[in-house]
Amino acid sequence: MVICRRMNMIRSREEQRWKYWLAQMFVFDELTSSTTVHSKADATFSVTGAIYSLRPEMRVSERIFLDAAFAMAQEAIDNNEVPVGCVFVYANEIIARGRNDVNRSRNPTNHAEMCALEQLKSWCAQRGEQLEEILREATLYVTLEPCIMCACALYYLRLKRIVYGAANERFGGLHSVADRHKYCSEHLIDIDANVDQERAVKMLKQFYETQNPFCPEEKRKVKKPKKCDSADAEPTDLFAVFDV
């Protein structure tokens, strides 16, 4: 298949995850082999091919949506899951929510974004809407930069916009580790990055310091994170123990 030939630069584990999920979604039949090269006019800032609008302040309504995503992340912590939460917003309304559910379900693909997409599929089915059409006008608010698996799915579903709290420097699929070029996607997503890094990192530290009870012993990280309350604290080491 075209997918298999063109994903050789993505980690094999992540490749299997997004392929498995997309196969279940039946959102497209086949990817074309052509790739359009976009000009500078296509993006405000486009090192990765995504559009980075990077506004200095968020609107009050957007802050409410981001708070809802963090509420889902807190729910994840309360259930011994890696603290990542998200919401999909369409026509200024939250239409789906999700949080990590990997440990409970024993399904490594059940990241927050995937769980929210499953809920969104039901929302669309109940209203006779097409998932792809809704996502083309929807925004994803998520506490952490989506991983390669989730980012790849969102690109091929042609999501309009993503707002995320902090970069995922270990597994991030929007900019940190991979970008749309790795997925051979012509679509551009409008991205607001690192809008609430301090809160996102604080939640990861909270989970990290209590240890993930489901983490295999050989993958546990012995070194504790440095004590630092600064908003500029680098989150990189935290991602070493979480496949998020």
Secondary structure, DSSP 8 states (H G I E B T S, - for coil): -HHHHH-TTS-HHHHHHHHHHHHHHT--S---S------GGG-SS-SSSSEE---SS--HHHHHHHHHHHHHHHHHHHTTS-S-EEEEEETTEEEEEEE--HHHHT-TT--HHHHHHHHHHHHHHHHT--HHHHHTTEEEEEEE--BHHHHHHHHHTT--EEEEEE--TTTBTTTTS--GGGGT-----EEE--TTHHHHHHHHHHHHHH--TTS-GGG---S-------TT---GGGGGG---
